[in-house]
Amino acid sequence: MQRSFRTSTALSVVLTAALVGGVVVLHPSPEMAAVRRLVGVGDERVLAVPEIGSSYGVYAFSAAQPGSTAPVGWNPCQPVSYAVNPDGMPDGARDLVDRAISRMSEATGLEFVDAGDTDRRPFTGAFVPFGTAQPVVIAWGDASEFPRFADDIAGLGGAASEQGVTGRRYYVTGGIALSTDTFTDESVALRTEQMEAIVLHELGHVVGLAHVEDTGELMADENSGRLDLGPGDREGLALLGTVPCG
């Protein structure tokens, strides 16, 4: 009887360990995703790897991995969520943002998920617990909140990164601010393509591209009328979409 009791106890421990392991493998939370990577159980890409075209354009990355020229990017095995603050949003701007998001997803192979409306503001430095992410906040404002708008800048965009369990840095949150002087009901209605191009440019910053001096690229510091991604933009965005999973 004593031997039977010990055997049952050992079996119970094994079963408990197996159940705990099942929780680690199957639980969908970002925290458990980090644990899965620690124990060697990785995630898979959400969307297909983007095709990298021939190099005949110009691009630059916003940040590189420590001691490397490899870019910092978003984890392609986790969706990138975004939320819109509707305060001051012009009529029709939400559809414009969603179209730009779709174009950026196609260019990077990153999945973007609409987290709905939010009262958060971009670039407020919200704390992001390790192993998690906060939605990219898209909002409208004026120079009293975003002083750079006083210099005739139509938008601001960027992202914040953290070092993951593998030592690689990944973006975990970001923001876009759009000028209410530029984005008006009239401009969105009559110059829709131009307004959408501004949002697409700022999304380029969010996913990891920096400005370039070539006016043939949408990521040029000063846009000369380009409405679509240039060849260098597309190559850089595809490379950002092919970073290893975190």
Backbone as JSON, one array per atom type, in Angstrom:
{
  "sequence": "MQRSFRTSTALSVVLTAALVGGVVVLHPSPEMAAVRRLVGVGDERVLAVPEIGSSYGVYAFSAAQPGSTAPVGWNPCQPVSYAVNPDGMPDGARDLVDRAISRMSEATGLEFVDAGDTDRRPFTGAFVPFGTAQPVVIAWGDASEFPRFADDIAGLGGAASEQGVTGRRYYVTGGIALSTDTFTDESVALRTEQMEAIVLHELGHVVGLAHVEDTGELMADENSGRLDLGPGDREGLALLGTVPCG",
  "N": [[0.83, -1.2, 0.0], [1.96, 1.2, 0.74], [3.83, 1.54, -1.27], [2.14, 1.83, -3.46], [0.88, 4.25, -2.84], [3.02, 6.05, -3.06], [3.61, 5.81, -5.76], [1.28, 6.81, -6.92], [1.4, 9.42, -6.06], [3.69, 10.33, -7.39], [2.8, 10.09, -10.01], [0.79, 11.97, -9.99], [2.26, 14.33, -9.72], [3.61, 14.36, -12.17], [1.45, 14.6, -13.94], [0.46, 17.09, -13.14], [2.61, 18.73, -13.83], [2.53, 18.37, -16.58], [0.08, 19.55, -17.17], [0.56, 22.2, -16.42], [2.55, 22.77, -18.28], [0.99, 22.59, -20.57], [-0.63, 24.84, -20.26], [1.3, 26.86, -20.55], [2.04, 26.47, -23.22], [-0.36, 26.78, -24.63], [-1.74, 29.07, -23.75], [-2.92, 32.26, -24.77], [-1.88, 34.77, -24.06], [0.34, 37.67, -24.15], [2.31, 37.54, -22.16], [2.64, 34.78, -21.69], [3.53, 34.11, -24.19], [6.11, 35.11, -24.13], [7.18, 33.38, -22.2], [6.95, 30.97, -23.57], [8.86, 31.34, -25.55], [11.16, 31.32, -24.01], [11.32, 28.67, -23.2], [11.71, 27.46, -25.54], [9.57, 27.08, -27.27], [8.31, 28.3, -29.95], [6.5, 31.0, -31.65], [4.45, 31.36, -34.62], [4.52, 33.17, -37.73], [2.03, 35.65, -38.31], [1.06, 36.66, -40.75], [2.04, 36.11, -44.2], [5.53, 36.06, -45.16], [6.83, 39.07, -46.41], [7.65, 39.84, -49.84], [10.87, 40.72, -50.87], [11.92, 43.22, -52.92], [13.97, 44.21, -55.79], [16.96, 46.12, -55.23], [16.74, 49.33, -55.79], [16.15, 51.72, -54.75], [15.96, 54.11, -52.03], [16.34, 53.81, -48.56], [16.03, 54.02, -44.97], [16.63, 52.93, -41.65], [15.0, 53.46, -38.5], [16.11, 52.63, -36.09], [18.7, 50.44, -34.89], [19.68, 47.07, -34.07], [21.45, 46.39, -30.99], [24.91, 46.73, -31.39], [24.84, 46.01, -34.07], [23.8, 46.16, -37.55], [21.33, 45.34, -38.14], [17.82, 45.89, -38.33], [15.59, 47.36, -35.85], [12.38, 46.13, -35.28], [8.83, 45.36, -35.38], [7.46, 42.51, -33.7], [6.88, 39.97, -35.87], [5.31, 37.79, -35.38], [3.28, 38.45, -33.76], [0.25, 40.29, -33.66], [-0.04, 43.79, -34.51], [-1.57, 46.11, -32.67], [-3.84, 48.88, -32.97], [-5.25, 52.0, -31.94], [-7.71, 54.55, -32.13], [-8.01, 57.91, -31.27], [-10.84, 59.74, -31.2], [-11.2, 62.47, -30.78], [-11.38, 65.58, -32.18], [-11.16, 64.51, -34.72], [-11.42, 64.68, -38.22], [-14.29, 64.55, -40.46], [-14.67, 61.51, -42.17], [-12.05, 60.72, -41.8], [-11.44, 58.43, -40.38], [-11.89, 56.22, -42.08], [-9.92, 56.77, -43.92], [-7.58, 56.42, -42.39], [-7.79, 53.66, -41.85], [-7.49, 52.61, -44.42], [-4.85, 53.35, -44.99], [-3.55, 51.87, -43.03], [-4.1, 49.28, -43.96], [-2.62, 49.28, -46.34], [-0.04, 49.52, -45.3], [0.16, 47.13, -43.91], [0.13, 45.3, -46.01], [2.56, 45.95, -47.23], [4.47, 45.29, -45.31], [3.89, 42.78, -44.25], [2.96, 42.59, -41.71], [0.4, 42.07, -39.32], [-2.23, 44.19, -38.58], [-4.38, 45.15, -36.0], [-7.49, 46.48, -35.24], [-8.12, 48.18, -32.39], [-10.19, 49.73, -31.64], [-11.8, 52.73, -30.35], [-10.09, 55.18, -28.29], [-9.19, 57.03, -25.32], [-6.65, 57.75, -24.87], [-3.59, 59.58, -25.48], [-1.13, 60.14, -28.03], [2.43, 59.57, -27.58], [2.72, 59.85, -24.81], [4.21, 58.48, -23.05], [3.4, 56.12, -21.76], [3.64, 53.43, -19.44], [4.83, 50.25, -20.35], [4.36, 47.0, -19.52], [6.85, 44.43, -19.22], [7.15, 42.15, -21.89], [4.66, 42.61, -22.93], [2.39, 44.6, -24.93], [1.3, 47.84, -26.05], [-1.48, 49.42, -27.68], [-0.85, 51.14, -30.78], [-1.32, 54.53, -30.76], [-3.41, 56.71, -32.46], [-4.04, 60.02, -33.18], [-5.5, 63.36, -33.29], [-4.36, 66.74, -33.15], [-3.23, 70.04, -32.05], [-0.78, 72.75, -32.25], [-0.49, 73.56, -29.63], [-0.46, 71.28, -28.14], [1.3, 69.62, -29.52], [4.12, 70.91, -30.19], [5.76, 70.96, -32.51], [4.09, 71.15, -34.66], [3.77, 73.8, -35.14], [5.69, 74.47, -36.94], [4.74, 74.04, -39.48], [4.44, 71.33, -39.85], [2.81, 68.37, -40.74], [2.32, 65.93, -39.55], [3.29, 63.56, -36.99], [5.17, 60.71, -36.1], [6.08, 57.61, -34.53], [7.78, 55.0, -32.63], [8.25, 52.94, -29.68], [10.69, 50.79, -28.24], [11.6, 47.61, -26.73], [13.88, 45.34, -25.13], [13.73, 41.98, -25.91], [13.26, 38.56, -24.68], [15.11, 37.1, -26.08], [17.18, 38.79, -26.49], [17.02, 40.45, -28.63], [15.78, 43.59, -29.8], [12.46, 44.85, -29.92], [9.74, 46.74, -31.27], [7.13, 47.9, -29.19], [5.08, 49.62, -28.7], [3.52, 52.64, -29.93], [2.92, 55.79, -31.65], [0.9, 58.19, -33.42], [0.51, 61.5, -34.35], [-1.62, 63.86, -35.77], [-1.95, 66.89, -37.5], [-4.44, 69.25, -36.76], [-4.69, 71.53, -38.21], [-3.93, 70.82, -40.74], [-5.39, 68.49, -41.3], [-8.51, 68.71, -42.01], [-12.12, 68.85, -42.29], [-12.63, 69.65, -44.9], [-10.14, 69.24, -46.26], [-9.79, 66.48, -46.03], [-11.96, 65.59, -47.49], [-11.56, 66.72, -50.07], [-8.88, 66.42, -50.72], [-8.12, 63.74, -50.44], [-6.27, 61.66, -51.13], [-3.79, 62.86, -50.69], [-3.92, 63.36, -47.92], [-4.13, 60.76, -46.98], [-1.66, 59.8, -47.77], [0.01, 61.17, -46.04], [-0.64, 59.98, -43.58], [0.2, 57.37, -44.17], [2.94, 57.81, -44.45], [3.61, 58.51, -41.77], [2.97, 56.11, -40.53], [4.99, 54.61, -41.62], [7.15, 55.51, -40.08], [6.31, 54.5, -37.62], [6.54, 51.72, -37.94], [9.25, 51.53, -38.31], [10.88, 52.94, -40.17], [13.09, 55.58, -41.15], [13.53, 59.09, -42.06], [14.49, 59.94, -45.43], [16.58, 61.51, -47.96], [15.85, 61.4, -50.57], [13.54, 62.46, -52.86], [11.98, 60.8, -54.32], [10.93, 58.91, -52.74], [8.35, 58.03, -50.4], [9.03, 58.36, -47.79], [10.6, 60.58, -47.73], [12.06, 63.5, -46.29], [10.88, 65.94, -46.88], [7.94, 66.04, -48.54], [7.3, 65.92, -52.0], [4.98, 65.73, -53.36], [4.48, 63.06, -53.75], [2.39, 60.2, -53.61], [2.32, 57.53, -53.1], [4.06, 54.57, -51.91], [7.56, 54.5, -52.45], [10.24, 52.81, -54.31], [12.44, 52.31, -52.58], [11.16, 52.69, -50.12], [9.42, 50.47, -50.13], [11.22, 48.33, -50.18], [12.61, 48.68, -47.74], [10.48, 48.47, -45.89], [9.64, 45.84, -46.38], [11.91, 44.47, -45.48], [11.81, 45.15, -42.77], [9.57, 43.71, -42.13], [10.5, 41.14, -42.18], [12.0, 40.5, -39.98], [13.27, 38.28, -37.41], [10.98, 36.24, -35.5], [9.89, 37.18, -32.21]],
  "CA": [[0.0, 0.0, 0.0], [2.83, 2.36, 0.78], [4.41, 1.72, -2.6], [1.08, 2.34, -4.33], [0.67, 5.66, -2.53], [4.12, 6.83, -3.63], [3.46, 5.8, -7.21], [0.2, 7.71, -7.27], [1.88, 10.78, -5.84], [4.59, 10.66, -8.48], [1.99, 10.26, -11.2], [0.1, 13.25, -9.84], [3.23, 15.39, -10.01], [3.85, 14.36, -13.61], [0.26, 15.14, -14.58], [0.4, 18.52, -12.85], [3.62, 19.38, -14.65], [2.05, 18.35, -17.94], [-0.98, 20.54, -17.29], [1.2, 23.52, -16.4], [3.19, 22.92, -19.58], [-0.06, 22.87, -21.54], [-1.03, 26.25, -20.12], [2.36, 27.68, -21.14], [2.04, 26.33, -24.67], [-1.62, 27.14, -25.27], [-2.34, 30.34, -23.33], [-2.65, 33.24, -25.83], [-1.44, 36.08, -23.59], [1.72, 38.04, -24.49], [3.23, 37.08, -21.11], [2.93, 33.38, -21.94], [4.34, 34.04, -25.41], [7.51, 35.29, -23.71], [7.59, 32.15, -21.54], [7.12, 29.94, -24.59], [10.15, 31.54, -26.21], [12.22, 30.92, -23.08], [11.43, 27.21, -23.14], [11.97, 26.94, -26.87], [8.36, 26.84, -28.03], [8.15, 29.58, -30.63], [5.26, 31.33, -32.35], [4.55, 31.42, -36.07], [4.11, 34.43, -38.31], [0.6, 35.82, -38.5], [0.89, 36.77, -42.19], [3.17, 35.59, -44.98], [6.71, 36.91, -45.25], [6.74, 39.91, -47.61], [8.69, 39.65, -50.85], [11.8, 41.84, -50.93], [12.21, 43.51, -54.31], [15.33, 44.62, -56.15], [17.4, 47.33, -54.56], [17.01, 50.48, -56.65], [15.62, 52.88, -54.06], [16.67, 54.54, -50.83], [15.6, 53.66, -47.3], [16.84, 54.09, -43.74], [15.92, 52.44, -40.47], [15.0, 54.38, -37.36], [16.96, 52.11, -35.01], [19.35, 49.16, -35.18], [19.93, 46.2, -32.94], [22.73, 46.71, -30.35], [26.1, 46.14, -32.0], [24.51, 45.42, -35.36], [23.07, 47.02, -38.48], [19.99, 44.77, -38.32], [16.86, 46.88, -37.83], [14.56, 47.09, -34.84], [11.07, 46.06, -35.9], [7.79, 44.73, -34.58], [7.46, 41.06, -33.73], [5.93, 39.58, -36.92], [4.47, 36.69, -34.92], [2.22, 39.03, -32.94], [-0.39, 41.41, -34.36], [0.17, 45.15, -34.03], [-2.88, 46.73, -32.45], [-3.87, 50.34, -33.01], [-6.48, 52.6, -31.43], [-7.88, 55.91, -32.62], [-8.67, 58.88, -30.4], [-11.68, 60.48, -32.14], [-11.28, 63.89, -30.45], [-10.84, 66.43, -33.24], [-11.0, 63.78, -35.97], [-12.29, 65.21, -39.29], [-15.2, 63.61, -41.11], [-14.06, 60.64, -43.17], [-10.64, 60.42, -41.53], [-11.26, 57.07, -39.87], [-11.73, 55.35, -43.24], [-8.61, 57.1, -44.49], [-6.59, 55.75, -41.54], [-7.89, 52.22, -42.04], [-6.9, 52.27, -45.72], [-3.39, 53.46, -44.86], [-3.14, 50.7, -42.24], [-4.13, 48.12, -44.85], [-1.49, 49.39, -47.26], [1.18, 49.24, -44.54], [0.17, 45.7, -43.63], [0.52, 44.61, -47.25], [3.97, 46.23, -47.52], [5.35, 44.73, -44.28], [3.53, 41.45, -43.79], [2.52, 42.67, -40.32], [-1.05, 42.16, -39.15], [-2.69, 45.28, -37.73], [-5.69, 44.86, -35.43], [-8.17, 47.67, -34.77], [-8.53, 48.05, -30.99], [-11.31, 50.63, -31.39], [-11.52, 54.1, -29.9], [-9.37, 55.32, -27.03], [-9.01, 58.41, -24.85], [-5.23, 57.98, -24.7], [-2.93, 60.48, -26.41], [0.18, 59.61, -28.44], [3.69, 60.09, -27.03], [2.55, 60.22, -23.41], [5.15, 57.73, -22.24], [2.72, 55.12, -20.93], [4.47, 52.28, -19.08], [4.45, 48.99, -20.99], [4.96, 45.89, -18.78], [7.72, 43.57, -20.03], [6.48, 41.04, -22.56], [3.35, 43.0, -23.42], [2.4, 45.71, -25.89], [0.19, 48.78, -25.99], [-1.86, 49.81, -29.04], [-0.38, 52.38, -31.39], [-2.39, 55.52, -30.61], [-3.51, 57.68, -33.55], [-4.89, 61.11, -32.69], [-5.37, 64.67, -33.92], [-4.09, 67.79, -32.18], [-2.67, 71.28, -32.58], [0.56, 73.11, -31.79], [-0.45, 73.7, -28.18], [-0.13, 69.96, -27.59], [2.45, 69.11, -30.26], [4.75, 72.16, -30.64], [6.37, 70.89, -33.84], [3.1, 71.51, -35.67], [3.93, 75.23, -35.42], [6.64, 74.58, -38.05], [4.05, 73.55, -40.68], [4.55, 69.87, -39.93], [1.45, 67.83, -40.8], [2.16, 64.73, -38.73], [4.42, 63.0, -36.25], [5.0, 59.28, -35.87], [7.23, 56.91, -33.97], [7.51, 53.82, -31.81], [9.18, 52.65, -28.59], [11.09, 49.39, -28.26], [12.18, 47.0, -25.54], [14.67, 44.15, -25.43], [13.0, 40.76, -25.61], [13.96, 37.5, -23.95], [16.19, 36.58, -26.91], [18.19, 39.82, -26.6], [16.67, 41.33, -29.75], [14.82, 44.64, -29.48], [11.25, 44.92, -30.73], [8.81, 47.8, -30.94], [6.01, 47.39, -28.4], [4.02, 50.62, -28.71], [3.86, 53.76, -30.8], [1.91, 56.82, -31.74], [0.84, 59.11, -34.55], [-0.25, 62.72, -34.12], [-1.93, 64.51, -37.03], [-2.28, 68.28, -37.25], [-5.81, 69.67, -37.08], [-4.61, 72.59, -39.22], [-3.83, 70.15, -42.04], [-6.49, 67.53, -41.43], [-9.8, 69.34, -41.79], [-13.19, 68.2, -43.04], [-12.48, 69.98, -46.31], [-8.96, 68.61, -46.86], [-10.02, 65.04, -46.12], [-12.93, 65.36, -48.55], [-11.1, 67.16, -51.38], [-7.49, 65.99, -50.96], [-8.08, 62.47, -49.71], [-5.04, 60.91, -51.4], [-2.68, 63.54, -50.01], [-4.05, 63.13, -46.48], [-3.82, 59.35, -46.73], [-0.2, 59.65, -47.92], [0.63, 61.65, -44.79], [-0.82, 58.91, -42.58], [1.06, 56.26, -44.57], [4.3, 58.24, -44.1], [3.8, 58.38, -40.33], [2.99, 54.67, -40.24], [6.35, 54.15, -41.93], [7.95, 55.76, -38.88], [5.86, 53.61, -36.55], [7.07, 50.37, -38.13], [10.7, 51.51, -38.19], [11.64, 53.65, -41.19], [13.47, 56.96, -40.88], [13.51, 59.95, -43.23], [15.57, 59.9, -46.42], [16.65, 62.76, -48.7], [15.4, 61.17, -51.94], [12.14, 62.84, -53.0], [11.28, 59.72, -54.99], [10.4, 58.01, -51.7], [7.34, 58.63, -49.54], [9.66, 58.67, -46.52], [11.42, 61.78, -47.85], [11.85, 64.48, -45.22], [9.9, 66.88, -47.41], [7.23, 65.39, -49.64], [7.15, 66.78, -53.18], [3.74, 65.37, -54.04], [4.34, 61.61, -53.9], [1.22, 59.7, -52.9], [2.46, 56.09, -52.84], [5.38, 54.12, -51.47], [8.58, 54.4, -53.47], [10.94, 51.52, -54.33], [13.2, 52.16, -51.34], [10.19, 52.49, -49.04], [8.91, 49.1, -50.17], [12.29, 47.4, -49.79], [12.85, 48.83, -46.31], [9.33, 47.94, -45.15], [9.69, 44.38, -46.48], [12.97, 44.01, -44.59], [11.28, 45.27, -41.39], [8.6, 42.64, -41.94], [11.15, 39.82, -42.18], [12.82, 40.28, -38.79], [12.88, 37.03, -36.76], [9.95, 36.33, -34.47], [10.41, 37.4, -30.86]],
  "C": [[0.87, 1.25, 0.0], [3.43, 2.64, -0.6], [3.37, 2.3, -3.56], [0.85, 3.82, -4.09], [1.76, 6.52, -3.15], [4.01, 6.89, -5.14], [2.38, 6.77, -7.65], [0.63, 9.17, -7.11], [2.78, 11.22, -6.98], [3.82, 10.91, -9.76], [1.27, 11.59, -11.17], [1.01, 14.41, -10.16], [3.49, 15.48, -11.51], [2.67, 14.98, -14.34], [0.14, 16.64, -14.36], [1.39, 19.28, -13.71], [3.17, 19.44, -16.1], [0.97, 19.39, -18.16], [-0.42, 21.95, -17.3], [1.88, 23.79, -17.74], [2.17, 23.23, -20.66], [-0.53, 24.3, -21.47], [0.0, 27.15, -20.77], [2.29, 27.65, -22.66], [0.8, 26.94, -25.3], [-2.15, 28.5, -24.89], [-1.96, 31.45, -24.3], [-2.05, 34.55, -25.37], [-0.01, 36.37, -24.0], [2.72, 37.56, -23.45], [3.61, 35.62, -21.35], [3.71, 33.2, -23.25], [5.81, 34.2, -25.07], [8.03, 34.03, -23.03], [7.82, 31.05, -22.56], [8.47, 30.09, -25.29], [11.31, 31.13, -25.32], [12.42, 29.42, -23.06], [11.55, 26.59, -24.53], [10.74, 26.6, -27.67], [7.98, 28.15, -28.7], [6.77, 29.77, -31.24], [5.52, 31.29, -33.85], [4.06, 32.77, -36.56], [2.59, 34.46, -38.48], [0.28, 35.88, -39.99], [2.14, 36.27, -42.9], [4.33, 36.59, -44.99], [6.63, 37.76, -46.51], [7.9, 39.65, -48.56], [9.56, 40.9, -50.92], [12.21, 42.05, -52.38], [13.66, 43.89, -54.55], [15.67, 45.96, -55.51], [17.71, 48.42, -55.58], [16.36, 51.73, -56.07], [16.44, 53.17, -52.82], [15.77, 54.35, -49.62], [16.57, 53.76, -46.14], [15.98, 53.61, -42.58], [16.03, 53.43, -39.32], [15.96, 53.94, -36.26], [17.52, 50.75, -35.42], [19.53, 48.37, -33.9], [21.29, 46.55, -32.32], [23.89, 45.97, -31.01], [25.88, 45.56, -33.38], [23.87, 46.48, -36.25], [21.67, 46.49, -38.74], [18.95, 45.7, -37.68], [16.05, 46.4, -36.63], [13.22, 47.1, -35.55], [10.05, 45.51, -34.93], [7.91, 43.22, -34.71], [6.44, 40.59, -34.76], [5.05, 38.41, -36.54], [3.38, 37.16, -33.97], [1.56, 40.17, -33.72], [-0.05, 42.74, -33.72], [-1.2, 45.79, -33.88], [-2.76, 48.25, -32.52], [-5.24, 50.82, -32.54], [-6.52, 54.05, -31.85], [-8.59, 56.75, -31.56], [-9.51, 59.79, -31.3], [-11.78, 61.98, -31.87], [-10.62, 64.73, -31.54], [-10.69, 65.75, -34.58], [-11.94, 64.34, -37.04], [-13.22, 64.13, -39.83], [-14.47, 62.82, -42.18], [-12.65, 60.22, -42.87], [-10.43, 58.99, -41.04], [-11.09, 56.07, -41.02], [-10.37, 55.55, -43.89], [-7.5, 56.39, -43.72], [-6.61, 54.25, -41.79], [-7.3, 51.79, -43.39], [-5.38, 52.34, -45.66], [-2.84, 52.28, -44.07], [-3.09, 49.47, -43.12], [-2.96, 48.12, -45.82], [-0.17, 49.08, -46.54], [1.28, 47.76, -44.21], [0.63, 44.91, -44.84], [2.02, 44.78, -47.52], [4.92, 45.54, -46.54], [5.08, 43.27, -43.95], [3.18, 41.41, -42.32], [1.0, 42.75, -40.28], [-1.36, 43.29, -38.18], [-4.12, 44.99, -37.29], [-6.27, 46.14, -34.85], [-8.68, 47.43, -33.35], [-9.65, 49.01, -30.63], [-10.88, 52.02, -30.97], [-10.8, 54.09, -28.56], [-9.38, 56.79, -26.61], [-7.55, 58.72, -24.58], [-4.72, 58.93, -25.77], [-1.59, 59.89, -26.8], [1.34, 60.3, -27.72], [3.54, 60.55, -25.58], [3.43, 59.39, -22.49], [4.5, 56.72, -21.32], [3.63, 53.93, -20.68], [3.93, 51.03, -19.76], [5.12, 47.85, -20.24], [5.75, 44.98, -19.72], [6.91, 42.41, -20.61], [5.1, 41.37, -23.07], [3.5, 44.12, -24.44], [1.18, 46.58, -25.66], [-0.19, 49.15, -27.42], [-1.14, 51.08, -29.49], [-1.54, 53.37, -31.35], [-2.3, 56.53, -31.75], [-4.49, 58.77, -33.12], [-4.62, 62.38, -33.48], [-5.14, 65.72, -32.83], [-3.51, 69.02, -32.85], [-1.33, 71.58, -31.94], [0.63, 73.31, -30.29], [-0.11, 72.39, -27.5], [1.13, 69.39, -28.22], [3.16, 70.31, -30.89], [5.34, 72.12, -32.04], [5.38, 71.22, -34.95], [3.18, 73.0, -36.02], [4.89, 75.47, -36.58], [6.06, 74.02, -39.35], [4.27, 72.06, -40.91], [3.14, 69.28, -39.82], [1.24, 66.64, -39.89], [3.45, 64.32, -38.04], [4.13, 61.52, -36.02], [6.24, 58.65, -35.31], [6.8, 55.75, -33.11], [8.58, 53.66, -30.75], [9.45, 51.15, -28.56], [11.55, 48.92, -26.88], [12.96, 45.78, -25.97], [13.9, 42.92, -24.99], [13.86, 39.72, -24.93], [15.12, 36.92, -24.75], [17.33, 37.58, -27.05], [17.94, 40.78, -27.75], [15.66, 42.37, -29.29], [13.64, 44.61, -30.46], [10.43, 46.14, -30.31], [7.6, 47.2, -30.22], [4.86, 48.39, -28.29], [4.45, 51.78, -29.6], [2.74, 54.76, -30.84], [2.02, 57.62, -33.01], [-0.01, 60.3, -34.14], [-0.41, 63.43, -35.46], [-2.46, 65.91, -36.75], [-3.71, 68.61, -37.66], [-5.82, 70.85, -38.04], [-4.55, 72.0, -40.62], [-5.02, 69.25, -42.31], [-7.8, 68.21, -41.02], [-10.86, 68.56, -42.56], [-13.01, 68.43, -44.53], [-11.3, 69.26, -46.95], [-9.15, 67.11, -47.0], [-10.98, 64.73, -47.26], [-12.36, 65.65, -49.94], [-9.69, 66.71, -51.72], [-7.23, 64.68, -50.22], [-6.76, 61.73, -49.9], [-3.85, 61.54, -50.7], [-2.73, 63.3, -48.51], [-3.7, 61.68, -46.12], [-2.31, 59.11, -46.84], [0.53, 60.13, -46.67], [0.53, 60.59, -43.7], [0.1, 57.74, -42.89], [2.52, 56.57, -44.23], [4.54, 58.06, -42.6], [3.76, 56.92, -39.88], [4.35, 54.07, -40.57], [7.29, 54.37, -40.77], [7.59, 54.78, -37.77], [6.46, 52.22, -36.71], [8.59, 50.34, -38.21], [11.51, 52.17, -39.27], [11.92, 55.08, -40.75], [13.35, 57.77, -42.17], [14.69, 59.67, -44.15], [15.52, 61.22, -47.2], [16.15, 62.62, -50.14], [13.9, 61.48, -52.04], [11.32, 61.82, -53.79], [10.69, 58.71, -54.03], [9.36, 58.75, -50.87], [7.94, 59.03, -48.19], [10.65, 59.83, -46.62], [11.06, 62.77, -46.75], [10.81, 65.52, -45.63], [9.24, 66.27, -48.64], [7.01, 66.38, -50.78], [5.91, 66.41, -53.98], [3.55, 63.88, -54.23], [3.2, 61.11, -53.04], [1.33, 58.22, -52.54], [3.88, 55.77, -52.39], [6.33, 54.04, -52.66], [9.31, 53.07, -53.4], [11.77, 51.27, -53.07], [12.3, 51.96, -50.14], [9.77, 51.02, -48.97], [9.98, 48.09, -49.75], [12.54, 47.47, -48.28], [11.71, 48.24, -45.48], [9.3, 46.41, -45.22], [10.76, 43.8, -45.56], [12.52, 44.09, -43.11], [10.28, 44.16, -41.11], [9.21, 41.25, -41.87], [12.06, 39.62, -40.97], [12.38, 38.97, -38.11], [11.79, 37.25, -35.7], [10.58, 36.46, -33.09], [9.97, 36.33, -29.9]]
}
